[in-house]
Amino acid sequence: MKKPAELTRQAAIGMIILFGIVSLFADMNYEGGRSVIGQYLKLLGGGAFALGLAAGIGEFTAYALRLVSGNLTDKTRKYWWFIIGGYVIQLCSLPMMAFINGWELAIVFLLLERIGKAIRKPAHDAVISFAAKRTGSGFGFGLHEAMDQIGAFLGPALFSVLLFNSKSDKLISTYRQGLLLLFIPAGLVIAFTLVTRHLFPQPQRFEIPSKTPTIDNKGFSKSYWAIVWAAGLLAMGITDFPLIGLHLKQAKAFSEEAIPLLYAGAMAVDAAAAIFFGFLYDRFGLKVLSAMFFVELFTAPLVFMGSVPLIMVGMALWGISVGTQESILKAAIGDRVPEEKRARAFGLFGTLFGLFWFIGSAIIGLLYDRLGVTPVVIFSVCTQMAALIVFLKHLKKPVV
């Protein structure tokens, strides 16, 4: 490991690229699996409400536990322990679904996958934020997210190839075969994580001390909380892809084989958006985030009520929203919290984000099951409009 004085921008980029390779293979695993979970659970007997509730509980669990893991990470400073342990749990969960016959047990594994993510995510985001201080926060998170989404594209795309070559009477066997193949990228994730840990055992040494602290003894700044509450309202109106996939299957808008490919395309848009908006964030600051809140307003109407071309546009906007959430939103939080409390800040943000996501997912699933797509669209647009208003109000009178 280099001495602190030699921890250059080039070294930071190198660490982000290595971590990007880790995330690339990780996303091949869990995004590949998640792109077909809606359809797979349908084959196992699950309905829209059960799927929406499971997705909401899963996301809430993934986010709620981050407060605990974030606090423990900051206290112990054992970033790599949490990252490696979380990956092992997360990346083995979806492949295990290949061995089950009922949707109830599938939901258990879906929850375990989210728990694994909860364990590693605050430490993961903190490590990226340390290196990103040397590269520009927007660029650092954007570069990592772009590499991450290459995997998020490849996983669903490869699943589509399997499904296109499958006979209808062997569909469930094809799903299981694809889930088993997810063990391969899981093993590569662990291998590359261990290499990255060997080269950068103390990633916090990349951190550049801030001349203007943004947190005091009383807690986090008003700017941090404005971002948290606006993002929470946004999360409440987001439709998770398993429910989108289920809707597209039931509406017969796309074939069984094309649905994962549609998800892969959204992930490709995500990757490009992360880099582009990351550069804009480093140049123009927090106001770039308003684009994320604005874009999300149109996603639900296009995806649930549009024709096939409009659905594709809606999924592209969905990808832009996801890309900016994982890049400039994380960069903005990292810029407002000092190094020694950053994992806790990401964990607290995640807990509240997940709570709103859980509430929204349960409501959206129930509305879809009982009343159809129109109430889902109305609910989504209203909550995301509220998110945009909260964020724009903060921009008019920013308080750090």
DRENVEX-832490 format. One record per residue (C-alpha): residue number from 1; x, y, z. Coordinates in Angstrom, 3 decimals. Example, Ala and Ser with C-alpha at 12.3 -4.5 7.8 and 13.67 -1.06 7.14 Angstrom:
<nodes>
+-----+----------+----------+----------+
:   i :        X :        Y :        Z :
+-----+----------+----------+----------+
:   1 :   12.300 :   -4.500 :    7.800 :
:   2 :   13.670 :   -1.060 :    7.140 :
+-----+----------+----------+----------+
</nodes>
This chain:
<nodes>
+-----+----------+----------+----------+
:   i :        X :        Y :        Z :
+-----+----------+----------+----------+
:   1 :    0.000 :    0.000 :    0.000 :
:   2 :    1.314 :    3.420 :   -0.907 :
:   3 :    2.009 :    6.075 :    1.663 :
:   4 :   -0.776 :    8.659 :    2.108 :
:   5 :    1.216 :   11.321 :    0.206 :
:   6 :    1.345 :    8.995 :   -2.802 :
:   7 :   -2.376 :    8.280 :   -2.897 :
:   8 :   -2.884 :   10.100 :   -6.164 :
:   9 :   -5.901 :   10.664 :   -8.376 :
:  10 :   -4.631 :    7.888 :  -10.660 :
:  11 :   -4.484 :    5.448 :   -7.745 :
:  12 :   -8.025 :    6.439 :   -6.727 :
:  13 :   -9.278 :    5.853 :  -10.273 :
:  14 :   -7.546 :    2.470 :  -10.224 :
:  15 :   -9.346 :    1.484 :   -7.031 :
:  16 :  -12.698 :    2.655 :   -8.381 :
:  17 :  -12.128 :    0.625 :  -11.559 :
:  18 :  -11.283 :   -2.498 :   -9.538 :
:  19 :  -14.360 :   -1.951 :   -7.398 :
:  20 :  -16.292 :   -1.372 :  -10.610 :
:  21 :  -15.225 :   -4.826 :  -11.837 :
:  22 :  -16.469 :   -6.274 :   -8.546 :
:  23 :  -19.804 :   -4.506 :   -8.990 :
:  24 :  -19.993 :   -5.551 :  -12.646 :
:  25 :  -19.948 :   -9.242 :  -11.733 :
:  26 :  -22.194 :   -8.641 :   -8.721 :
:  27 :  -24.808 :   -6.993 :  -10.916 :
:  28 :  -24.601 :   -9.843 :  -13.421 :
:  29 :  -25.657 :  -12.016 :  -10.502 :
:  30 :  -28.438 :  -10.141 :   -8.751 :
:  31 :  -29.734 :   -7.945 :  -11.568 :
:  32 :  -29.814 :  -10.962 :  -13.848 :
:  33 :  -31.863 :  -12.774 :  -11.231 :
:  34 :  -34.089 :   -9.831 :  -10.368 :
:  35 :  -34.933 :   -9.246 :  -14.054 :
:  36 :  -36.916 :  -12.517 :  -14.082 :
:  37 :  -38.134 :  -12.825 :  -10.490 :
:  38 :  -41.576 :  -11.400 :  -11.296 :
:  39 :  -42.180 :  -13.923 :  -14.068 :
:  40 :  -40.587 :  -16.789 :  -12.095 :
:  41 :  -42.743 :  -16.158 :   -9.023 :
:  42 :  -45.790 :  -16.050 :  -11.286 :
:  43 :  -44.901 :  -19.546 :  -12.532 :
:  44 :  -44.578 :  -20.657 :   -8.912 :
:  45 :  -48.049 :  -19.313 :   -8.086 :
:  46 :  -47.372 :  -15.822 :   -6.705 :
:  47 :  -49.654 :  -12.832 :   -7.460 :
:  48 :  -49.062 :   -9.112 :   -7.947 :
:  49 :  -49.859 :   -8.141 :   -4.347 :
:  50 :  -47.602 :  -10.856 :   -2.941 :
:  51 :  -44.842 :   -9.776 :   -5.312 :
:  52 :  -45.281 :   -6.069 :   -4.561 :
:  53 :  -45.383 :   -6.725 :   -0.813 :
:  54 :  -42.320 :   -8.983 :   -1.013 :
:  55 :  -40.429 :   -6.420 :   -3.076 :
:  56 :  -41.383 :   -3.698 :   -0.610 :
:  57 :  -40.388 :   -5.747 :    2.442 :
:  58 :  -37.180 :   -6.737 :    0.695 :
:  59 :  -36.248 :   -3.182 :   -0.173 :
:  60 :  -37.187 :   -1.951 :    3.294 :
:  61 :  -35.064 :   -4.678 :    4.860 :
:  62 :  -32.168 :   -3.847 :    2.541 :
:  63 :  -32.357 :   -0.206 :    3.542 :
:  64 :  -33.444 :   -0.446 :    7.189 :
:  65 :  -30.555 :   -2.691 :    8.200 :
:  66 :  -28.114 :   -0.241 :    6.664 :
:  67 :  -28.465 :    2.008 :    9.698 :
:  68 :  -27.138 :   -0.840 :   11.854 :
:  69 :  -24.407 :   -1.914 :    9.453 :
:  70 :  -23.444 :    1.717 :    8.798 :
:  71 :  -23.023 :    2.437 :   12.503 :
:  72 :  -21.015 :   -0.749 :   13.015 :
:  73 :  -18.830 :    0.066 :   10.026 :
:  74 :  -17.992 :    3.528 :   11.353 :
:  75 :  -17.268 :    2.126 :   14.819 :
:  76 :  -15.116 :   -0.795 :   13.728 :
:  77 :  -13.623 :    0.696 :   10.522 :
:  78 :  -13.698 :   -2.872 :    9.138 :
:  79 :  -14.979 :   -1.841 :    5.723 :
:  80 :  -13.848 :   -4.974 :    3.916 :
:  81 :  -15.373 :   -7.364 :    6.472 :
:  82 :  -18.826 :   -5.939 :    5.854 :
:  83 :  -18.342 :   -5.819 :    2.088 :
:  84 :  -17.164 :   -9.422 :    1.733 :
:  85 :  -19.686 :  -10.874 :    4.220 :
:  86 :  -22.552 :   -9.019 :    2.589 :
:  87 :  -21.572 :  -10.177 :   -0.878 :
:  88 :  -21.448 :  -13.842 :    0.175 :
:  89 :  -25.008 :  -13.705 :    1.538 :
:  90 :  -26.398 :  -11.575 :   -1.265 :
:  91 :  -24.911 :  -13.361 :   -4.248 :
:  92 :  -25.792 :  -16.895 :   -3.126 :
:  93 :  -29.462 :  -16.115 :   -2.416 :
:  94 :  -31.016 :  -15.755 :   -5.879 :
:  95 :  -29.217 :  -18.808 :   -7.340 :
:  96 :  -30.667 :  -20.869 :   -4.475 :
:  97 :  -34.154 :  -20.164 :   -5.882 :
:  98 :  -33.367 :  -22.755 :   -8.556 :
:  99 :  -33.947 :  -25.508 :   -5.977 :
: 100 :  -37.434 :  -24.508 :   -4.772 :
: 101 :  -40.979 :  -25.301 :   -5.892 :
: 102 :  -43.128 :  -22.715 :   -4.048 :
: 103 :  -43.284 :  -18.937 :   -4.226 :
: 104 :  -43.303 :  -18.578 :   -0.419 :
: 105 :  -39.747 :  -19.913 :   -0.080 :
: 106 :  -38.687 :  -17.825 :   -3.078 :
: 107 :  -39.644 :  -14.733 :   -1.103 :
: 108 :  -37.396 :  -15.888 :    1.756 :
: 109 :  -34.417 :  -16.007 :   -0.598 :
: 110 :  -35.460 :  -12.658 :   -2.070 :
: 111 :  -35.281 :  -11.215 :    1.452 :
: 112 :  -31.890 :  -12.833 :    2.116 :
: 113 :  -30.520 :  -11.229 :   -1.033 :
: 114 :  -31.621 :   -7.832 :    0.221 :
: 115 :  -30.200 :   -8.500 :    3.716 :
: 116 :  -26.813 :   -9.278 :    2.202 :
: 117 :  -26.934 :   -5.995 :    0.329 :
: 118 :  -27.856 :   -4.175 :    3.545 :
: 119 :  -24.804 :   -5.572 :    5.304 :
: 120 :  -22.306 :   -4.428 :    2.661 :
: 121 :  -23.836 :   -1.281 :    1.162 :
: 122 :  -22.871 :    1.469 :    3.683 :
: 123 :  -19.272 :    0.241 :    3.759 :
: 124 :  -19.286 :   -0.082 :   -0.027 :
: 125 :  -20.576 :    3.476 :   -0.571 :
: 126 :  -18.159 :    4.879 :    2.012 :
: 127 :  -15.165 :    3.231 :    0.289 :
: 128 :  -16.214 :    4.653 :   -3.091 :
: 129 :  -16.709 :    8.089 :   -1.537 :
: 130 :  -13.158 :    8.077 :   -0.112 :
: 131 :  -11.596 :    7.454 :   -3.513 :
: 132 :  -14.070 :    9.806 :   -5.217 :
: 133 :  -12.698 :   12.694 :   -3.165 :
: 134 :   -9.547 :   12.434 :   -5.307 :
: 135 :  -11.391 :   12.203 :   -8.629 :
: 136 :  -14.371 :   14.493 :   -8.160 :
: 137 :  -17.360 :   13.016 :   -6.357 :
: 138 :  -19.667 :   13.008 :   -9.362 :
: 139 :  -17.070 :   11.472 :  -11.660 :
: 140 :  -16.028 :    8.837 :   -9.107 :
: 141 :  -19.547 :    7.634 :   -8.353 :
: 142 :  -20.526 :    7.976 :  -12.025 :
: 143 :  -17.570 :    5.858 :  -13.216 :
: 144 :  -18.354 :    3.168 :  -10.662 :
: 145 :  -22.057 :    3.176 :  -11.497 :
: 146 :  -21.325 :    2.919 :  -15.231 :
: 147 :  -19.187 :   -0.192 :  -14.712 :
: 148 :  -21.766 :   -1.533 :  -12.295 :
: 149 :  -24.458 :   -1.228 :  -14.940 :
: 150 :  -22.446 :   -3.065 :  -17.571 :
: 151 :  -23.048 :   -6.083 :  -15.363 :
: 152 :  -26.658 :   -5.050 :  -14.882 :
: 153 :  -26.986 :   -5.116 :  -18.682 :
: 154 :  -25.154 :   -8.401 :  -19.230 :
: 155 :  -27.016 :  -10.396 :  -16.570 :
: 156 :  -30.537 :   -9.800 :  -17.910 :
: 157 :  -29.299 :   -9.972 :  -21.527 :
: 158 :  -27.810 :  -13.422 :  -20.990 :
: 159 :  -31.014 :  -14.532 :  -19.280 :
: 160 :  -32.917 :  -13.382 :  -22.358 :
: 161 :  -30.691 :  -15.521 :  -24.569 :
: 162 :  -31.548 :  -18.549 :  -22.426 :
: 163 :  -35.273 :  -17.799 :  -22.595 :
: 164 :  -35.256 :  -17.187 :  -26.353 :
: 165 :  -33.801 :  -20.675 :  -26.824 :
: 166 :  -36.229 :  -22.337 :  -24.425 :
: 167 :  -39.337 :  -24.299 :  -25.298 :
: 168 :  -42.566 :  -23.199 :  -23.609 :
: 169 :  -43.052 :  -26.548 :  -21.883 :
: 170 :  -39.570 :  -26.275 :  -20.332 :
: 171 :  -39.788 :  -22.646 :  -19.289 :
: 172 :  -39.484 :  -23.212 :  -15.550 :
: 173 :  -36.463 :  -25.474 :  -16.109 :
: 174 :  -34.808 :  -22.702 :  -18.126 :
: 175 :  -35.372 :  -20.205 :  -15.334 :
: 176 :  -33.751 :  -22.624 :  -12.893 :
: 177 :  -30.813 :  -23.238 :  -15.197 :
: 178 :  -30.236 :  -19.495 :  -15.495 :
: 179 :  -30.429 :  -19.010 :  -11.735 :
: 180 :  -27.824 :  -21.734 :  -11.176 :
: 181 :  -25.439 :  -20.029 :  -13.627 :
: 182 :  -25.494 :  -16.972 :  -11.358 :
: 183 :  -23.087 :  -18.786 :   -9.040 :
: 184 :  -20.293 :  -18.107 :  -11.585 :
: 185 :  -20.257 :  -14.284 :  -11.290 :
: 186 :  -20.737 :  -14.699 :   -7.522 :
: 187 :  -17.391 :  -16.496 :   -7.290 :
: 188 :  -15.677 :  -13.862 :   -9.440 :
: 189 :  -16.991 :  -11.105 :   -7.146 :
: 190 :  -15.351 :  -12.646 :   -4.088 :
: 191 :  -12.067 :  -13.160 :   -5.956 :
: 192 :  -11.839 :   -9.553 :   -7.204 :
: 193 :  -12.927 :   -8.154 :   -3.839 :
: 194 :  -10.065 :   -9.968 :   -2.132 :
: 195 :   -7.628 :   -8.575 :   -4.721 :
: 196 :   -8.938 :   -5.027 :   -4.173 :
: 197 :   -8.685 :   -5.431 :   -0.404 :
: 198 :   -5.084 :   -6.625 :   -0.752 :
: 199 :   -4.127 :   -3.570 :   -2.816 :
: 200 :   -6.127 :   -1.013 :   -0.798 :
: 201 :   -6.533 :   -2.300 :    2.780 :
: 202 :   -7.245 :    1.201 :    4.169 :
: 203 :   -9.290 :    3.045 :    1.523 :
: 204 :  -10.159 :    5.854 :    3.952 :
: 205 :   -6.622 :    7.172 :    3.470 :
: 206 :   -7.743 :    8.556 :    0.115 :
: 207 :   -9.969 :   11.030 :    1.956 :
: 208 :   -9.139 :   14.721 :    1.589 :
: 209 :  -10.047 :   16.562 :    4.834 :
: 210 :  -12.770 :   19.149 :    4.339 :
: 211 :  -11.993 :   22.743 :    5.271 :
: 212 :  -15.678 :   23.342 :    5.952 :
: 213 :  -17.267 :   20.616 :    8.104 :
: 214 :  -20.880 :   19.933 :    7.133 :
: 215 :  -21.950 :   18.157 :   10.295 :
: 216 :  -21.792 :   19.190 :   13.928 :
: 217 :  -22.362 :   17.466 :   17.235 :
: 218 :  -26.128 :   17.779 :   16.898 :
: 219 :  -26.391 :   15.701 :   13.746 :
: 220 :  -26.479 :   16.036 :    9.997 :
: 221 :  -26.899 :   19.246 :    8.038 :
: 222 :  -30.162 :   20.648 :    6.708 :
: 223 :  -28.885 :   20.065 :    3.183 :
: 224 :  -28.386 :   16.370 :    3.954 :
: 225 :  -31.914 :   16.065 :    5.371 :
: 226 :  -33.475 :   17.874 :    2.396 :
: 227 :  -31.881 :   15.330 :    0.075 :
: 228 :  -33.044 :   12.456 :    2.291 :
: 229 :  -36.697 :   13.536 :    2.469 :
: 230 :  -36.949 :   14.391 :   -1.229 :
: 231 :  -35.362 :   11.060 :   -2.176 :
: 232 :  -37.742 :    9.247 :    0.200 :
: 233 :  -40.792 :   10.699 :   -1.530 :
: 234 :  -39.273 :    9.762 :   -4.864 :
: 235 :  -38.780 :    6.181 :   -3.652 :
: 236 :  -42.416 :    5.944 :   -2.576 :
: 237 :  -43.559 :    6.427 :   -6.165 :
: 238 :  -40.999 :    4.184 :   -7.888 :
: 239 :  -42.290 :    0.910 :   -9.306 :
: 240 :  -39.829 :   -1.927 :   -8.807 :
: 241 :  -39.028 :   -3.894 :  -11.950 :
: 242 :  -40.496 :   -7.246 :  -10.791 :
: 243 :  -43.953 :   -5.625 :  -10.808 :
: 244 :  -43.222 :   -3.902 :  -14.129 :
: 245 :  -42.180 :   -7.265 :  -15.567 :
: 246 :  -45.346 :   -8.887 :  -14.255 :
: 247 :  -47.484 :   -6.112 :  -15.781 :
: 248 :  -45.791 :   -6.363 :  -19.178 :
: 249 :  -46.295 :  -10.139 :  -19.138 :
: 250 :  -49.993 :   -9.878 :  -18.213 :
: 251 :  -50.603 :   -7.049 :  -20.697 :
: 252 :  -48.784 :   -9.086 :  -23.371 :
: 253 :  -46.896 :   -5.953 :  -24.359 :
: 254 :  -43.654 :   -7.928 :  -24.635 :
: 255 :  -42.861 :  -11.601 :  -24.954 :
: 256 :  -41.561 :  -13.617 :  -22.017 :
: 257 :  -38.090 :  -13.600 :  -23.540 :
: 258 :  -38.000 :   -9.871 :  -24.293 :
: 259 :  -38.793 :   -8.628 :  -20.774 :
: 260 :  -35.299 :   -9.260 :  -19.341 :
: 261 :  -33.847 :   -7.659 :  -22.483 :
: 262 :  -35.947 :   -4.546 :  -21.834 :
: 263 :  -34.510 :   -4.423 :  -18.329 :
: 264 :  -31.000 :   -4.838 :  -19.763 :
: 265 :  -31.608 :   -1.852 :  -22.044 :
: 266 :  -32.662 :    0.266 :  -19.065 :
: 267 :  -29.436 :   -0.693 :  -17.311 :
: 268 :  -27.428 :    0.390 :  -20.360 :
: 269 :  -29.143 :    3.786 :  -20.206 :
: 270 :  -28.397 :    3.839 :  -16.466 :
: 271 :  -24.659 :    3.419 :  -17.161 :
: 272 :  -24.522 :    6.286 :  -19.655 :
: 273 :  -26.624 :    8.540 :  -17.410 :
: 274 :  -24.345 :    7.924 :  -14.418 :
: 275 :  -21.242 :    9.156 :  -16.258 :
: 276 :  -23.013 :   12.101 :  -17.911 :
: 277 :  -24.774 :   13.390 :  -14.796 :
: 278 :  -21.672 :   12.724 :  -12.696 :
: 279 :  -19.702 :   15.179 :  -14.829 :
: 280 :  -22.548 :   17.690 :  -14.621 :
: 281 :  -22.701 :   17.362 :  -10.839 :
: 282 :  -18.982 :   18.112 :  -10.463 :
: 283 :  -19.448 :   21.219 :  -12.602 :
: 284 :  -22.834 :   22.572 :  -11.517 :
: 285 :  -23.455 :   21.013 :   -8.107 :
: 286 :  -26.655 :   19.945 :   -6.387 :
: 287 :  -29.105 :   21.502 :   -8.841 :
: 288 :  -28.298 :   18.743 :  -11.348 :
: 289 :  -30.263 :   16.380 :   -9.088 :
: 290 :  -33.481 :   18.147 :  -10.085 :
: 291 :  -33.266 :   16.335 :  -13.442 :
: 292 :  -33.663 :   12.998 :  -11.651 :
: 293 :  -36.805 :   14.121 :   -9.850 :
: 294 :  -38.284 :   15.599 :  -13.038 :
: 295 :  -37.590 :   12.555 :  -15.233 :
: 296 :  -39.228 :   10.148 :  -12.795 :
: 297 :  -42.569 :   11.972 :  -13.155 :
: 298 :  -43.048 :   10.449 :  -16.616 :
: 299 :  -41.912 :    6.894 :  -15.958 :
: 300 :  -45.107 :    5.320 :  -14.594 :
: 301 :  -47.484 :    6.894 :  -17.168 :
: 302 :  -45.322 :    5.711 :  -20.052 :
: 303 :  -44.596 :    2.223 :  -18.705 :
: 304 :  -48.136 :    1.385 :  -17.561 :
: 305 :  -50.272 :    3.271 :  -20.078 :
: 306 :  -48.134 :    3.721 :  -23.174 :
: 307 :  -47.839 :    1.803 :  -26.417 :
: 308 :  -44.794 :   -0.407 :  -26.987 :
: 309 :  -42.566 :    2.472 :  -28.199 :
: 310 :  -43.653 :    4.635 :  -25.245 :
: 311 :  -43.018 :    1.783 :  -22.818 :
: 312 :  -39.462 :    1.632 :  -24.155 :
: 313 :  -39.104 :    5.392 :  -23.628 :
: 314 :  -40.482 :    4.982 :  -20.104 :
: 315 :  -37.959 :    2.271 :  -19.323 :
: 316 :  -35.161 :    4.502 :  -20.632 :
: 317 :  -36.329 :    7.253 :  -18.255 :
: 318 :  -36.505 :    4.655 :  -15.482 :
: 319 :  -32.880 :    3.812 :  -16.247 :
: 320 :  -31.854 :    7.477 :  -16.099 :
: 321 :  -33.553 :    7.813 :  -12.727 :
: 322 :  -31.814 :    4.722 :  -11.336 :
: 323 :  -28.450 :    5.888 :  -12.702 :
: 324 :  -28.665 :    9.298 :  -11.089 :
: 325 :  -29.856 :    7.813 :   -7.785 :
: 326 :  -26.758 :    5.635 :   -7.619 :
: 327 :  -24.284 :    8.301 :   -8.759 :
: 328 :  -24.966 :   11.957 :   -8.043 :
: 329 :  -27.353 :   11.273 :   -5.164 :
: 330 :  -24.609 :    9.284 :   -3.424 :
: 331 :  -22.015 :   11.914 :   -4.387 :
: 332 :  -24.169 :   14.668 :   -2.869 :
: 333 :  -24.448 :   12.791 :    0.419 :
: 334 :  -20.726 :   12.011 :    0.478 :
: 335 :  -19.925 :   15.691 :   -0.018 :
: 336 :  -22.031 :   16.683 :    2.990 :
: 337 :  -20.726 :   14.273 :    5.615 :
: 338 :  -17.171 :   13.854 :    6.993 :
: 339 :  -15.240 :   10.622 :    6.596 :
: 340 :  -15.654 :    9.299 :   10.133 :
: 341 :  -19.489 :    9.348 :    9.933 :
: 342 :  -20.058 :    8.644 :    6.268 :
: 343 :  -21.068 :    4.976 :    6.515 :
: 344 :  -23.612 :    5.952 :    9.170 :
: 345 :  -24.911 :    8.748 :    6.911 :
: 346 :  -25.360 :    6.347 :    4.002 :
: 347 :  -26.977 :    3.843 :    6.347 :
: 348 :  -29.442 :    6.372 :    7.781 :
: 349 :  -30.296 :    7.598 :    4.311 :
: 350 :  -30.837 :    4.016 :    3.217 :
: 351 :  -33.112 :    3.214 :    6.148 :
: 352 :  -35.454 :    6.112 :    5.437 :
: 353 :  -35.290 :    5.579 :    1.664 :
: 354 :  -36.234 :    1.935 :    2.203 :
: 355 :  -39.091 :    2.781 :    4.563 :
: 356 :  -40.665 :    5.029 :    1.925 :
: 357 :  -39.979 :    2.406 :   -0.764 :
: 358 :  -41.668 :   -0.297 :    1.325 :
: 359 :  -44.772 :    1.805 :    1.911 :
: 360 :  -44.957 :    2.783 :   -1.747 :
: 361 :  -44.374 :   -0.748 :   -3.074 :
: 362 :  -47.092 :   -2.208 :   -0.859 :
: 363 :  -49.565 :    0.509 :   -1.906 :
: 364 :  -48.676 :    0.172 :   -5.605 :
: 365 :  -49.015 :   -3.627 :   -5.486 :
: 366 :  -52.404 :   -3.403 :   -3.764 :
: 367 :  -53.659 :   -0.727 :   -6.168 :
: 368 :  -52.545 :   -2.784 :   -9.161 :
: 369 :  -54.203 :   -5.969 :   -7.872 :
: 370 :  -57.492 :   -4.302 :   -6.874 :
: 371 :  -57.959 :   -1.304 :   -9.190 :
: 372 :  -55.594 :   -1.623 :  -12.147 :
: 373 :  -52.988 :    0.663 :  -13.669 :
: 374 :  -54.662 :    4.105 :  -13.494 :
: 375 :  -54.550 :    4.472 :   -9.676 :
: 376 :  -50.938 :    3.214 :   -9.753 :
: 377 :  -49.975 :    5.957 :  -12.196 :
: 378 :  -51.816 :    8.655 :  -10.216 :
: 379 :  -50.166 :    7.593 :   -6.955 :
: 380 :  -46.714 :    7.468 :   -8.544 :
: 381 :  -46.967 :   10.887 :  -10.201 :
: 382 :  -48.342 :   12.576 :   -7.064 :
: 383 :  -45.615 :   11.285 :   -4.745 :
: 384 :  -42.865 :   12.152 :   -7.193 :
: 385 :  -44.281 :   15.614 :   -7.755 :
: 386 :  -44.088 :   16.087 :   -3.991 :
: 387 :  -40.441 :   14.975 :   -4.120 :
: 388 :  -39.651 :   17.517 :   -6.819 :
: 389 :  -41.342 :   20.312 :   -4.843 :
: 390 :  -39.392 :   19.489 :   -1.669 :
: 391 :  -36.112 :   19.436 :   -3.555 :
: 392 :  -36.740 :   22.659 :   -5.507 :
: 393 :  -37.728 :   24.408 :   -2.289 :
: 394 :  -34.365 :   23.434 :   -0.814 :
: 395 :  -32.518 :   24.682 :   -3.916 :
: 396 :  -34.119 :   28.104 :   -3.603 :
: 397 :  -32.733 :   28.480 :   -0.096 :
: 398 :  -29.796 :   26.084 :    0.280 :
: 399 :  -28.462 :   25.563 :    3.768 :
: 400 :  -25.317 :   23.476 :    4.228 :
+-----+----------+----------+----------+
</nodes>
